[in-house]
Amino acid sequence: MLDKKGIINSFMIKKDNIKTKIKIPIKKYFEYLYFIIHIIIFFIYKSNEKIKNYQNKLMMMEKNTLIGLVEKIVINDREFMAKIDTGASKSSIDMELAASLKLGPIIGTRIYKNVHGKSIRPVIKIPLKIADRNMIFKFNLADRRKMRYKILIGLNILKNNFLIDPSKK
Protein backbone atom coordinates (compact mmCIF):
# COMPACT_ATOMS: atom_id res chain seq x y z
CA MET A 1 0.00 0.00 0.00
CA LEU A 2 2.69 2.56 1.01
CA ASP A 3 6.07 2.76 -0.60
CA LYS A 4 9.26 4.16 0.96
CA LYS A 5 8.43 7.75 0.01
CA GLY A 6 5.09 7.73 1.84
CA ILE A 7 3.01 7.43 -1.30
CA ILE A 8 -0.11 5.30 -1.51
CA ASN A 9 0.37 3.37 -4.72
CA SER A 10 -2.55 0.96 -4.80
CA PHE A 11 -5.46 3.39 -4.79
CA MET A 12 -7.82 2.38 -7.58
CA ILE A 13 -10.11 4.73 -9.44
CA LYS A 14 -12.54 3.98 -12.22
CA LYS A 15 -12.51 6.29 -15.23
CA ASP A 16 -14.29 5.51 -18.50
CA ASN A 17 -14.98 1.96 -17.26
CA ILE A 18 -11.22 1.37 -16.92
CA LYS A 19 -9.70 0.69 -13.53
CA THR A 20 -6.49 2.61 -13.03
CA LYS A 21 -3.97 2.72 -10.23
CA ILE A 22 -2.96 6.16 -9.15
CA LYS A 23 -0.32 7.34 -6.75
CA ILE A 24 -1.34 9.83 -4.07
CA PRO A 25 1.03 11.27 -1.46
CA ILE A 26 -0.01 10.15 2.03
CA LYS A 27 -0.48 13.77 3.17
CA LYS A 28 -2.96 14.44 0.33
CA TYR A 29 -4.73 11.14 1.05
CA PHE A 30 -5.38 12.15 4.67
CA GLU A 31 -6.43 15.64 3.61
CA TYR A 32 -9.06 14.10 1.29
CA LEU A 33 -10.12 11.66 3.97
CA TYR A 34 -10.38 14.50 6.53
CA PHE A 35 -12.50 16.52 4.07
CA ILE A 36 -14.83 13.61 3.33
CA ILE A 37 -15.29 12.84 7.04
CA HIS A 38 -16.20 16.47 7.70
CA ILE A 39 -18.78 16.43 4.90
CA ILE A 40 -20.32 13.26 6.33
CA ILE A 41 -20.42 14.76 9.85
CA PHE A 42 -21.97 17.96 8.46
CA PHE A 43 -24.81 16.06 6.77
CA ILE A 44 -25.40 13.90 9.84
CA TYR A 45 -25.54 17.05 12.01
CA LYS A 46 -27.95 18.77 9.59
CA SER A 47 -30.25 15.74 9.43
CA ASN A 48 -30.23 15.47 13.26
CA GLU A 49 -31.02 19.19 13.46
CA LYS A 50 -34.00 18.73 11.12
CA ILE A 51 -35.21 15.78 13.18
CA LYS A 52 -34.93 17.82 16.40
CA ASN A 53 -36.84 20.73 14.83
CA TYR A 54 -39.58 18.36 13.73
CA GLN A 55 -39.75 16.80 17.21
CA ASN A 56 -39.97 20.28 18.79
CA LYS A 57 -42.85 21.18 16.47
CA LEU A 58 -44.66 17.98 17.42
CA MET A 59 -44.13 18.70 21.14
CA MET A 60 -45.47 22.25 20.70
CA MET A 61 -48.54 20.88 18.92
CA GLU A 62 -49.15 18.50 21.84
CA LYS A 63 -48.95 21.39 24.33
CA ASN A 64 -51.28 23.64 22.32
CA THR A 65 -55.00 23.51 22.94
CA LEU A 66 -57.33 23.86 19.97
CA ILE A 67 -60.31 26.18 20.45
CA GLY A 68 -62.93 27.72 18.17
CA LEU A 69 -64.07 31.32 17.64
CA VAL A 70 -66.69 30.83 20.35
CA GLU A 71 -65.72 28.61 23.26
CA LYS A 72 -67.49 27.22 26.31
CA ILE A 73 -65.85 28.32 29.57
CA VAL A 74 -66.65 27.54 33.19
CA ILE A 75 -66.56 30.16 35.96
CA ASN A 76 -67.71 29.21 39.47
CA ASP A 77 -69.23 25.94 38.18
CA ARG A 78 -71.38 27.83 35.65
CA GLU A 79 -70.98 27.50 31.90
CA PHE A 80 -70.83 30.47 29.54
CA MET A 81 -70.06 30.98 25.88
CA ALA A 82 -67.12 33.34 25.34
CA LYS A 83 -66.05 35.11 22.16
CA ILE A 84 -62.43 34.53 21.14
CA ASP A 85 -60.91 37.81 19.89
CA THR A 86 -57.33 37.83 18.61
CA GLY A 87 -57.58 41.60 18.13
CA ALA A 88 -58.17 42.23 21.84
CA SER A 89 -55.02 42.46 23.94
CA LYS A 90 -56.87 41.82 27.22
CA SER A 91 -59.88 39.73 28.20
CA SER A 92 -63.10 41.36 29.29
CA ILE A 93 -66.24 40.38 31.23
CA ASP A 94 -69.56 42.15 31.67
CA MET A 95 -69.83 44.11 34.95
CA GLU A 96 -73.28 42.75 35.79
CA LEU A 97 -72.19 39.15 35.14
CA ALA A 98 -69.13 39.62 37.36
CA ALA A 99 -71.34 41.06 40.11
CA SER A 100 -73.84 38.20 39.88
CA LEU A 101 -70.99 35.66 40.10
CA LYS A 102 -69.52 37.63 43.05
CA LEU A 103 -66.13 37.88 41.36
CA GLY A 104 -63.47 40.12 42.75
CA PRO A 105 -61.84 41.90 44.46
CA ILE A 106 -60.70 44.64 42.11
CA ILE A 107 -56.92 44.45 41.89
CA GLY A 108 -56.32 47.58 39.82
CA THR A 109 -57.45 49.74 36.95
CA ARG A 110 -56.34 50.20 33.36
CA ILE A 111 -56.86 52.83 30.71
CA TYR A 112 -58.30 51.38 27.49
CA LYS A 113 -58.53 53.08 24.13
CA ASN A 114 -61.18 52.18 21.58
CA VAL A 115 -63.20 53.83 18.81
CA HIS A 116 -65.35 55.57 21.43
CA GLY A 117 -62.36 57.14 23.18
CA LYS A 118 -60.52 56.34 26.40
CA SER A 119 -62.02 54.63 29.42
CA ILE A 120 -60.74 53.51 32.79
CA ARG A 121 -61.77 49.98 33.66
CA PRO A 122 -61.38 47.95 36.86
CA VAL A 123 -59.35 44.73 36.62
CA ILE A 124 -60.08 41.48 38.50
CA LYS A 125 -58.59 37.98 38.55
CA ILE A 126 -60.94 35.15 37.59
CA PRO A 127 -60.35 31.40 37.94
CA LEU A 128 -61.80 29.76 34.84
CA LYS A 129 -61.80 26.55 32.87
CA ILE A 130 -61.40 26.75 29.11
CA ALA A 131 -61.04 23.66 26.93
CA ASP A 132 -60.33 21.41 29.95
CA ARG A 133 -57.58 23.73 31.24
CA ASN A 134 -57.97 25.44 34.62
CA MET A 135 -56.25 28.82 34.97
CA ILE A 136 -56.47 32.19 36.69
CA PHE A 137 -56.40 35.28 34.46
CA LYS A 138 -56.95 39.01 34.64
CA PHE A 139 -60.15 40.39 33.13
CA ASN A 140 -61.26 43.98 32.83
CA LEU A 141 -64.83 44.87 33.73
CA ALA A 142 -66.79 46.49 30.91
CA ASP A 143 -70.38 47.22 30.00
CA ARG A 144 -71.14 44.35 27.60
CA ARG A 145 -74.94 44.40 28.04
CA LYS A 146 -75.54 45.07 24.35
CA MET A 147 -73.01 42.46 23.25
CA ARG A 148 -73.99 38.94 22.23
CA TYR A 149 -71.20 37.41 24.35
CA LYS A 150 -70.74 38.66 27.90
CA ILE A 151 -67.18 37.34 28.04
CA LEU A 152 -64.39 38.18 25.61
CA ILE A 153 -61.17 36.15 25.58
CA GLY A 154 -58.18 38.22 24.45
CA LEU A 155 -54.50 37.65 23.78
CA ASN A 156 -53.54 37.64 27.48
CA ILE A 157 -55.18 34.18 27.63
CA LEU A 158 -54.64 33.02 24.04
CA LYS A 159 -50.86 33.41 24.21
CA ASN A 160 -50.78 30.51 26.69
CA ASN A 161 -50.58 27.85 23.95
CA PHE A 162 -54.04 28.14 22.47
CA LEU A 163 -54.59 27.60 18.74
CA ILE A 164 -57.73 28.93 17.11
CA ASP A 165 -59.58 26.86 14.51
CA PRO A 166 -62.36 28.97 12.97
CA SER A 167 -64.10 25.87 11.64
CA LYS A 168 -64.42 24.34 15.12
CA LYS A 169 -67.96 24.46 16.49
Backbone as a printed PyTorch tensor [residue, N CA C, xyz], in Angstrom:
tensor([[[  0.8210,  -1.1870,   0.0000],
         [  0.0000,   0.0000,   0.0000],
         [  0.8730,   1.2610,   0.0000]],

        [[  1.7900,   1.4070,   0.9630],
         [  2.6860,   2.5630,   1.0090],
         [  4.0640,   2.1550,   0.4910]],

        [[  4.6900,   3.0380,  -0.2340],
         [  6.0670,   2.7590,  -0.5990],
         [  6.9890,   3.5210,   0.3350]],

        [[  8.2800,   3.5460,   0.0500],
         [  9.2610,   4.1580,   0.9580],
         [  9.1280,   5.6670,   1.0290]],

        [[  8.5600,   6.2970,   0.0220],
         [  8.4310,   7.7530,   0.0140],
         [  7.1310,   8.2400,   0.6590]],

        [[  6.3480,   7.3280,   1.2070],
         [  5.0880,   7.7320,   1.8400],
         [  3.9930,   7.9970,   0.8300]],

        [[  4.0230,   7.2550,  -0.2630],
         [  3.0120,   7.4340,  -1.3010],
         [  2.1440,   6.1870,  -1.3540]],

        [[  0.8150,   6.4180,  -1.3730],
         [ -0.1110,   5.3040,  -1.5120],
         [ -0.1330,   4.9450,  -2.9960]],

        [[  0.2540,   3.7100,  -3.3110],
         [  0.3670,   3.3710,  -4.7170],
         [ -0.6270,   2.3160,  -5.1780]],

        [[ -1.5790,   1.9530,  -4.3490],
         [ -2.5460,   0.9580,  -4.7980],
         [ -3.9720,   1.4790,  -4.7230]],

        [[ -4.1320,   2.7680,  -4.8150],
         [ -5.4570,   3.3890,  -4.7890],
         [ -6.0580,   3.2770,  -6.1680]],

        [[ -7.1990,   2.6390,  -6.2890],
         [ -7.8180,   2.3810,  -7.5830],
         [ -8.9340,   3.3870,  -7.8320]],

        [[ -8.9820,   3.9050,  -9.0250],
         [-10.1150,   4.7270,  -9.4430],
         [-10.6540,   4.1580, -10.7370]],

        [[-11.9200,   4.4810, -11.0110],
         [-12.5380,   3.9800, -12.2250],
         [-12.8490,   5.1770, -13.1060]],

        [[-12.2860,   5.1970, -14.3050],
         [-12.5130,   6.2920, -15.2310],
         [-12.7760,   5.6900, -16.5990]],

        [[-13.8840,   6.0420, -17.1960],
         [-14.2910,   5.5140, -18.5040],
         [-14.3140,   3.9920, -18.5090]],

        [[-14.8750,   3.4090, -17.4270],
         [-14.9780,   1.9550, -17.2560],
         [-13.6240,   1.2420, -17.2800]],

        [[-12.5650,   1.9730, -17.0060],
         [-11.2240,   1.3730, -16.9240],
         [-10.6830,   1.6280, -15.5240]],

        [[-10.2870,   0.5400, -14.8560],
         [ -9.6960,   0.6890, -13.5250],
         [ -8.2400,   1.0840, -13.6830]],

        [[ -7.8470,   2.1190, -12.9500],
         [ -6.4880,   2.6100, -13.0340],
         [ -5.9240,   2.7880, -11.6380]],

        [[ -4.6590,   2.4530, -11.4860],
         [ -3.9700,   2.7210, -10.2340],
         [ -3.3880,   4.1140, -10.3090]],

        [[ -3.5930,   4.8490,  -9.2090],
         [ -2.9610,   6.1600,  -9.1470],
         [ -2.1340,   6.2390,  -7.8850]],

        [[ -1.1810,   7.1400,  -7.9160],
         [ -0.3230,   7.3410,  -6.7490],
         [ -0.6850,   8.6810,  -6.1220]],

        [[ -0.9770,   8.6270,  -4.8230],
         [ -1.3380,   9.8290,  -4.0730],
         [ -0.3920,   9.9400,  -2.8830]],

        [[  0.2090,  11.1060,  -2.6710],
         [  1.0290,  11.2730,  -1.4620],
         [  0.1630,  11.0820,  -0.2180]],

        [[  0.7450,  10.4710,   0.7990],
         [ -0.0070,  10.1500,   2.0290],
         [ -0.6360,  11.3870,   2.6510]],

        [[  0.0560,  12.5330,   2.5950],
         [ -0.4780,  13.7660,   3.1660],
         [ -1.7640,  14.1680,   2.4430]],

        [[ -1.7670,  14.1130,   1.1100],
         [ -2.9600,  14.4450,   0.3310],
         [ -4.0800,  13.4510,   0.6100]],

        [[ -3.7390,  12.1800,   0.7600],
         [ -4.7330,  11.1410,   1.0470],
         [ -5.4760,  11.4630,   2.3310]],

        [[ -4.7420,  11.8360,   3.3950],
         [ -5.3840,  12.1470,   4.6730],
         [ -6.1440,  13.4700,   4.6140]],

        [[ -5.6730,  14.3980,   3.7880],
         [ -6.4250,  15.6370,   3.6080],
         [ -7.7780,  15.3400,   2.9650]],

        [[ -7.8150,  14.4960,   1.9260],
         [ -9.0570,  14.0990,   1.2860],
         [ -9.9610,  13.3510,   2.2610]],

        [[ -9.3670,  12.4470,   2.9900],
         [-10.1190,  11.6640,   3.9710],
         [-10.7290,  12.5820,   5.0380]],

        [[ -9.9330,  13.5290,   5.5420],
         [-10.3800,  14.5030,   6.5280],
         [-11.5580,  15.3040,   5.9690]],

        [[-11.4550,  15.7530,   4.7240],
         [-12.5020,  16.5230,   4.0710],
         [-13.7840,  15.6990,   3.9380]],

        [[-13.6680,  14.4860,   3.5050],
         [-14.8340,  13.6050,   3.3340],
         [-15.5030,  13.3250,   4.6670]],

        [[-14.7320,  13.0780,   5.7010],
         [-15.2910,  12.8360,   7.0420],
         [-16.0570,  14.0600,   7.5210]],

        [[-15.5060,  15.2490,   7.2790],
         [-16.1990,  16.4700,   7.6950],
         [-17.5060,  16.6680,   6.9340]],

        [[-17.5280,  16.3300,   5.6700],
         [-18.7760,  16.4340,   4.8980],
         [-19.8180,  15.4700,   5.4640]],

        [[-19.4030,  14.2520,   5.7610],
         [-20.3230,  13.2640,   6.3300],
         [-20.8610,  13.7490,   7.6750]],

        [[-19.9940,  14.2480,   8.5240],
         [-20.4170,  14.7590,   9.8460],
         [-21.3790,  15.9340,   9.6750]],

        [[-21.0850,  16.8120,   8.7170],
         [-21.9650,  17.9610,   8.4650],
         [-23.3780,  17.4980,   8.0990]],

        [[-23.4920,  16.5320,   7.1790],
         [-24.8090,  16.0560,   6.7700],
         [-25.5190,  15.3060,   7.8860]],

        [[-24.7800,  14.5700,   8.6940],
         [-25.3970,  13.8990,   9.8440],
         [-25.9300,  14.9350,  10.8290]],

        [[-25.1260,  15.9850,  11.0940],
         [-25.5440,  17.0510,  12.0080],
         [-26.7980,  17.7460,  11.4820]],

        [[-26.7970,  18.0890,  10.1730],
         [-27.9530,  18.7720,   9.5920],
         [-29.2110,  17.9050,   9.6590]],

        [[-29.0700,  16.6030,   9.3770],
         [-30.2480,  15.7350,   9.4310],
         [-30.7450,  15.6000,  10.8710]],

        [[-29.8260,  15.5190,  11.8460],
         [-30.2310,  15.4710,  13.2570],
         [-30.9210,  16.7630,  13.6660]],

        [[-30.4240,  17.8880,  13.1510],
         [-31.0190,  19.1860,  13.4610],
         [-32.4470,  19.2540,  12.9140]],

        [[-32.6570,  18.7490,  11.7030],
         [-33.9960,  18.7330,  11.1200],
         [-34.9220,  17.8240,  11.9240]],

        [[-34.4090,  16.6960,  12.3650],
         [-35.2130,  15.7760,  13.1760],
         [-35.6010,  16.4420,  14.4900]],

        [[-34.6390,  17.1340,  15.1340],
         [-34.9350,  17.8190,  16.4030],
         [-35.9670,  18.9120,  16.2010]],

        [[-35.8500,  19.6880,  15.1090],
         [-36.8360,  20.7330,  14.8290],
         [-38.2300,  20.1330,  14.6440]],

        [[-38.3030,  19.0330,  13.9360],
         [-39.5810,  18.3560,  13.7250],
         [-40.1490,  17.8550,  15.0510]],

        [[-39.2860,  17.2800,  15.9010],
         [-39.7480,  16.8000,  17.2100],
         [-40.2310,  17.9590,  18.0700]],

        [[-39.5360,  19.1030,  18.0230],
         [-39.9670,  20.2760,  18.7900],
         [-41.3290,  20.7640,  18.3150]],

        [[-41.5480,  20.7620,  16.9920],
         [-42.8510,  21.1800,  16.4710],
         [-43.9540,  20.2370,  16.9430]],

        [[-43.6720,  18.9440,  16.9440],
         [-44.6640,  17.9800,  17.4240],
         [-44.9710,  18.1970,  18.9010]],

        [[-43.9170,  18.4600,  19.7070],
         [-44.1310,  18.7040,  21.1390],
         [-44.9610,  19.9610,  21.3540]],

        [[-44.7000,  21.0180,  20.5620],
         [-45.4730,  22.2480,  20.7010],
         [-46.9350,  22.0050,  20.3310]],

        [[-47.1610,  21.1700,  19.3040],
         [-48.5430,  20.8800,  18.9240],
         [-49.2610,  20.1130,  20.0240]],

        [[-48.5290,  19.2450,  20.7430],
         [-49.1520,  18.5030,  21.8360],
         [-49.5080,  19.4340,  22.9880]],

        [[-48.7010,  20.4640,  23.2350],
         [-48.9450,  21.3890,  24.3300],
         [-50.0670,  22.3660,  24.0000]],

        [[-50.2600,  22.6770,  22.7170],
         [-51.2760,  23.6380,  22.3190],
         [-52.6670,  23.0420,  22.4490]],

        [[-53.6100,  23.9100,  22.7990],
         [-55.0020,  23.5140,  22.9370],
         [-55.7890,  24.1660,  21.8120]],

        [[-56.5560,  23.3750,  21.0950],
         [-57.3280,  23.8610,  19.9690],
         [-58.6900,  24.3590,  20.4460]],

        [[-59.0150,  25.5970,  20.0820],
         [-60.3090,  26.1770,  20.4490],
         [-60.9280,  26.8210,  19.2080]],

        [[-62.2200,  27.0940,  19.2850],
         [-62.9320,  27.7180,  18.1740],
         [-63.0840,  29.2150,  18.3810]],

        [[-63.8410,  29.8790,  17.5090],
         [-64.0710,  31.3230,  17.6350],
         [-65.0010,  31.6570,  18.7910]],

        [[-65.8350,  30.7040,  19.1660],
         [-66.6880,  30.8270,  20.3510],
         [-66.4160,  29.5730,  21.1660]],

        [[-66.1180,  29.7510,  22.4280],
         [-65.7170,  28.6140,  23.2550],
         [-66.4920,  28.6000,  24.5660]],

        [[-66.8130,  27.3870,  25.0220],
         [-67.4910,  27.2250,  26.3070],
         [-66.4520,  27.3510,  27.4110]],

        [[-66.7410,  28.1940,  28.4120],
         [-65.8520,  28.3240,  29.5680],
         [-66.6750,  28.1100,  30.8370]],

        [[-65.9900,  27.7760,  31.9130],
         [-66.6530,  27.5390,  33.1930],
         [-66.0590,  28.4980,  34.2230]],

        [[-66.9480,  29.2610,  34.8640],
         [-66.5570,  30.1570,  35.9560],
         [-67.4830,  29.8490,  37.1280]],

        [[-66.9200,  29.5390,  38.2720],
         [-67.7050,  29.2060,  39.4750],
         [-68.7580,  28.1330,  39.1850]],

        [[-68.3650,  27.0840,  38.5170],
         [-69.2270,  25.9440,  38.1760],
         [-70.4140,  26.3070,  37.2880]],

        [[-70.3500,  27.4410,  36.6060],
         [-71.3840,  27.8270,  35.6530],
         [-70.7610,  27.9560,  34.2710]],

        [[-71.4840,  27.4730,  33.2720],
         [-70.9760,  27.5030,  31.9040],
         [-71.4460,  28.7430,  31.1600]],

        [[-70.5390,  29.3010,  30.3680],
         [-70.8270,  30.4700,  29.5440],
         [-70.1630,  30.2790,  28.1870]],

        [[-70.7070,  30.9580,  27.1950],
         [-70.0600,  30.9820,  25.8850],
         [-69.2690,  32.2880,  25.8090]],

        [[-68.0000,  32.1700,  25.4180],
         [-67.1210,  33.3370,  25.3370],
         [-66.6610,  33.5250,  23.9030]],

        [[-66.5390,  34.7640,  23.5030],
         [-66.0490,  35.1110,  22.1650],
         [-64.5270,  35.1710,  22.2020]],

        [[-63.8840,  34.5080,  21.2450],
         [-62.4250,  34.5340,  21.1350],
         [-62.0750,  35.6820,  20.1920]],

        [[-61.2490,  36.6160,  20.6730],
         [-60.9150,  37.8100,  19.8940],
         [-59.4020,  38.0090,  19.8600]],

        [[-58.7900,  37.6800,  18.7240],
         [-57.3290,  37.8300,  18.6070],
         [-56.9240,  39.2950,  18.4700]],

        [[-57.8780,  40.1710,  18.2320],
         [-57.5800,  41.5980,  18.1320],
         [-57.6130,  42.3050,  19.4720]],

        [[-58.1030,  41.6300,  20.4940],
         [-58.1740,  42.2290,  21.8370],
         [-56.9360,  41.8290,  22.6300]],

        [[-56.2300,  42.7940,  23.1710],
         [-55.0200,  42.4610,  23.9360],
         [-55.3670,  41.8780,  25.3050]],

        [[-56.4630,  42.3080,  25.8930],
         [-56.8740,  41.8220,  27.2180],
         [-58.2740,  41.2170,  27.1560]],

        [[-58.5690,  40.3600,  28.1040],
         [-59.8820,  39.7330,  28.2000],
         [-60.8280,  40.6350,  28.9770]],

        [[-62.1150,  40.4750,  28.6990],
         [-63.1040,  41.3570,  29.2950],
         [-64.3390,  40.5620,  29.7020]],

        [[-65.0070,  41.0110,  30.7580],
         [-66.2350,  40.3810,  31.2290],
         [-67.2410,  41.4830,  31.5660]],

        [[-68.5110,  41.1830,  31.3810],
         [-69.5630,  42.1470,  31.6680],
         [-69.6240,  42.4280,  33.1770]],

        [[-69.7990,  43.7080,  33.5220],
         [-69.8310,  44.1080,  34.9470],
         [-70.9550,  43.4150,  35.7040]],

        [[-72.1430,  43.3600,  35.1040],
         [-73.2840,  42.7510,  35.7850],
         [-73.0780,  41.2480,  35.9830]],

        [[-72.4700,  40.5800,  35.0120],
         [-72.1880,  39.1550,  35.1440],
         [-71.1730,  38.9170,  36.2570]],

        [[-70.1490,  39.7570,  36.3040],
         [-69.1270,  39.6220,  37.3570],
         [-69.7550,  39.8420,  38.7350]],

        [[-70.6680,  40.7930,  38.8380],
         [-71.3370,  41.0570,  40.1140],
         [-72.2290,  39.8890,  40.5100]],

        [[-72.9550,  39.3130,  39.5490],
         [-73.8440,  38.1950,  39.8800],
         [-73.0560,  36.9420,  40.2710]],

        [[-71.8520,  36.7980,  39.7360],
         [-70.9890,  35.6620,  40.1000],
         [-70.1530,  35.9470,  41.3500]],

        [[-70.2800,  37.1750,  41.8730],
         [-69.5240,  37.6260,  43.0550],
         [-68.0230,  37.4580,  42.8450]],

        [[-67.5580,  37.9340,  41.6800],
         [-66.1320,  37.8790,  41.3600],
         [-65.4410,  39.1150,  41.9120]],

        [[-64.2270,  38.9850,  42.2350],
         [-63.4740,  40.1190,  42.7510],
         [-62.4210,  39.6150,  43.7030]],

        [[-61.7520,  40.4400,  44.3870],
         [-61.8380,  41.9000,  44.4570],
         [-61.1510,  42.5600,  43.2630]],

        [[-61.3670,  43.8530,  43.1520],
         [-60.7030,  44.6370,  42.1060],
         [-59.2370,  44.7800,  42.4980]],

        [[-58.3570,  44.4070,  41.5820],
         [-56.9170,  44.4480,  41.8950],
         [-56.2110,  45.6410,  41.2610]],

        [[-56.9270,  46.4070,  40.4530],
         [-56.3170,  47.5790,  39.8230],
         [-57.2270,  48.1420,  38.7500]],

        [[-56.7090,  49.1410,  38.0620],
         [-57.4510,  49.7350,  36.9550],
         [-56.5080,  49.8870,  35.7670]],

        [[-57.1050,  50.0020,  34.5780],
         [-56.3380,  50.2000,  33.3550],
         [-57.0630,  51.1770,  32.4570]],

        [[-56.2860,  51.9170,  31.7000],
         [-56.8640,  52.8270,  30.7110],
         [-56.9290,  52.0760,  29.3840]],

        [[-58.1020,  52.0590,  28.7700],
         [-58.3030,  51.3840,  27.4920],
         [-58.7230,  52.3900,  26.4450]],

        [[-58.1630,  52.2250,  25.2560],
         [-58.5260,  53.0840,  24.1260],
         [-59.3160,  52.2460,  23.1300]],

        [[-60.4060,  52.8300,  22.6320],
         [-61.1750,  52.1820,  21.5750],
         [-61.7530,  53.2590,  20.6670]],

        [[-62.6310,  52.8690,  19.7630],
         [-63.1950,  53.8340,  18.8100],
         [-64.0470,  54.8960,  19.4980]],

        [[-64.5130,  54.6130,  20.7050],
         [-65.3470,  55.5650,  21.4340],
         [-64.5240,  56.4950,  22.3150]],

        [[-63.2210,  56.3000,  22.3550],
         [-62.3560,  57.1400,  23.1800],
         [-61.6480,  56.3220,  24.2500]],

        [[-61.2160,  57.0110,  25.3030],
         [-60.5200,  56.3400,  26.3990],
         [-61.4870,  56.0520,  27.5360]],

        [[-61.2180,  54.9470,  28.2330],
         [-62.0240,  54.6310,  29.4150],
         [-61.1270,  53.9560,  30.4500]],

        [[-61.4560,  54.1660,  31.6960],
         [-60.7380,  53.5140,  32.7930],
         [-61.6050,  52.3510,  33.2590]],

        [[-61.0150,  51.1730,  33.2770],
         [-61.7700,  49.9770,  33.6640],
         [-61.1120,  49.2760,  34.8340]],

        [[-61.9270,  48.7540,  35.7640],
         [-61.3790,  47.9530,  36.8560],
         [-60.9030,  46.5950,  36.3290]],

        [[-59.9110,  46.0240,  37.0090],
         [-59.3490,  44.7260,  36.6230],
         [-59.5060,  43.7600,  37.7920]],

        [[-59.9440,  42.5250,  37.4830],
         [-60.0800,  41.4770,  38.4980],
         [-59.4160,  40.2000,  37.9930]],

        [[-59.1120,  39.3010,  38.9170],
         [-58.5940,  37.9830,  38.5500],
         [-59.7400,  36.9890,  38.6590]],

        [[-59.8530,  36.1250,  37.6370],
         [-60.9400,  35.1500,  37.5940],
         [-60.3640,  33.7570,  37.3500]],

        [[-60.7010,  32.7900,  38.2380],
         [-60.3470,  31.3990,  37.9370],
         [-61.3660,  30.8310,  36.9420]],

        [[-60.8750,  30.2830,  35.8520],
         [-61.7970,  29.7620,  34.8440],
         [-61.2580,  28.4800,  34.2300]],

        [[-62.1540,  27.7720,  33.5770],
         [-61.7960,  26.5530,  32.8680],
         [-62.1650,  26.7620,  31.4100]],

        [[-61.1670,  26.6200,  30.5490],
         [-61.3980,  26.7530,  29.1150],
         [-60.7340,  25.5680,  28.4230]],

        [[-61.5250,  24.8370,  27.6650],
         [-61.0380,  23.6560,  26.9250],
         [-60.2850,  22.6900,  27.8440]],

        [[-60.8890,  22.3510,  28.9680],
         [-60.3250,  21.4090,  29.9480],
         [-59.0250,  21.8790,  30.5880]],

        [[-58.7600,  23.1700,  30.5740],
         [-57.5810,  23.7340,  31.2420],
         [-58.0450,  24.7360,  32.2820]],

        [[-57.6220,  24.5310,  33.5270],
         [-57.9680,  25.4390,  34.6250],
         [-56.8460,  26.4570,  34.8080]],

        [[-57.2300,  27.7470,  34.8320],
         [-56.2510,  28.8160,  34.9730],
         [-56.8780,  30.0090,  35.6790]],

        [[-56.0120,  30.9230,  36.1110],
         [-56.4740,  32.1860,  36.6890],
         [-55.9170,  33.3080,  35.8180]],

        [[-56.8250,  34.1870,  35.3380],
         [-56.4050,  35.2760,  34.4600],
         [-57.0400,  36.5890,  34.8750]],

        [[-56.4060,  37.6730,  34.3970],
         [-56.9470,  39.0060,  34.6390],
         [-57.9760,  39.3390,  33.5670]],

        [[-59.0850,  39.9070,  34.0120],
         [-60.1540,  40.3910,  33.1340],
         [-60.4560,  41.8300,  33.5020]],

        [[-60.7760,  42.6420,  32.5020],
         [-61.2600,  43.9810,  32.8340],
         [-62.7810,  43.9490,  32.8190]],

        [[-63.3630,  44.7930,  33.6290],
         [-64.8290,  44.8710,  33.7290],
         [-65.3220,  45.9390,  32.7660]],

        [[-66.2660,  45.5670,  31.9110],
         [-66.7900,  46.4900,  30.9060],
         [-68.3050,  46.3100,  30.8100]],

        [[-68.9380,  47.3040,  30.2400],
         [-70.3790,  47.2180,  29.9980],
         [-70.5680,  46.4650,  28.6830]],

        [[-70.9340,  45.1990,  28.7830],
         [-71.1360,  44.3520,  27.6050],
         [-72.6020,  43.9330,  27.4890]],

        [[-73.5170,  44.7370,  28.0620],
         [-74.9430,  44.4000,  28.0430],
         [-75.4810,  44.2540,  26.6290]],

        [[-75.0330,  45.0920,  25.7260],
         [-75.5400,  45.0730,  24.3510],
         [-74.8080,  44.0690,  23.4720]],

        [[-73.8080,  43.4260,  24.0320],
         [-73.0140,  42.4630,  23.2530],
         [-73.6550,  41.0740,  23.3190]],

        [[-73.4480,  40.2980,  22.2730],
         [-73.9900,  38.9350,  22.2310],
         [-73.2920,  38.0370,  23.2540]],

        [[-71.9810,  38.2180,  23.4070],
         [-71.2040,  37.4110,  24.3530],
         [-70.7560,  38.3000,  25.5040]],

        [[-71.0660,  37.8730,  26.7190],
         [-70.7390,  38.6650,  27.9040],
         [-69.2760,  38.5310,  28.3210]],

        [[-68.5950,  37.5680,  27.7240],
         [-67.1830,  37.3440,  28.0450],
         [-66.3830,  37.3530,  26.7440]],

        [[-65.2800,  38.0910,  26.7560],
         [-64.3870,  38.1850,  25.6080],
         [-63.0160,  37.6690,  26.0250]],

        [[-62.5030,  36.7090,  25.2880],
         [-61.1740,  36.1500,  25.5770],
         [-60.1710,  36.8160,  24.6420]],

        [[-59.1890,  37.5000,  25.2300],
         [-58.1820,  38.2180,  24.4520],
         [-56.8270,  37.5200,  24.4610]],

        [[-55.8370,  38.2180,  23.9370],
         [-54.4950,  37.6490,  23.7810],
         [-53.8120,  37.3030,  25.1050]],

        [[-54.1790,  37.9730,  26.2010],
         [-53.5380,  37.6390,  27.4760],
         [-53.8000,  36.1880,  27.8780]],

        [[-54.8960,  35.6040,  27.3920],
         [-55.1820,  34.1850,  27.6280],
         [-54.7050,  33.3410,  26.4520]],

        [[-54.9550,  33.8040,  25.2420],
         [-54.6430,  33.0220,  24.0420],
         [-53.1570,  32.7430,  23.8730]],

        [[-52.3040,  33.6160,  24.3850],
         [-50.8570,  33.4110,  24.2090],
         [-50.3230,  32.2450,  25.0520]],

        [[-51.1720,  31.6580,  25.8720],
         [-50.7840,  30.5070,  26.6920],
         [-51.0690,  29.1930,  25.9660]],

        [[-50.5130,  29.0690,  24.7660],
         [-50.5760,  27.8510,  23.9500],
         [-51.9850,  27.4520,  23.5370]],

        [[-52.7470,  28.4270,  23.0660],
         [-54.0400,  28.1440,  22.4710],
         [-53.9430,  28.3680,  20.9660]],

        [[-54.4890,  27.4530,  20.1930],
         [-54.5920,  27.5990,  18.7450],
         [-56.0610,  27.7470,  18.3920]],

        [[-56.3410,  28.6570,  17.4690],
         [-57.7290,  28.9250,  17.1060],
         [-58.0340,  28.2880,  15.7580]],

        [[-59.0940,  27.4840,  15.7480],
         [-59.5760,  26.8640,  14.5120],
         [-60.9550,  27.4530,  14.2290]],

        [[-61.0600,  28.3390,  13.2510],
         [-62.3550,  28.9750,  12.9710],
         [-63.4570,  28.0080,  12.5540]],

        [[-63.0800,  26.8310,  12.0640],
         [-64.0960,  25.8660,  11.6400],
         [-64.6260,  25.0340,  12.8030]],

        [[-63.9860,  25.1190,  13.9580],
         [-64.4240,  24.3390,  15.1170],
         [-65.7090,  24.9180,  15.6890]],

        [[-66.6670,  24.0440,  15.9240],
         [-67.9630,  24.4580,  16.4910],
         [-68.0370,  24.1040,  17.9580]]])
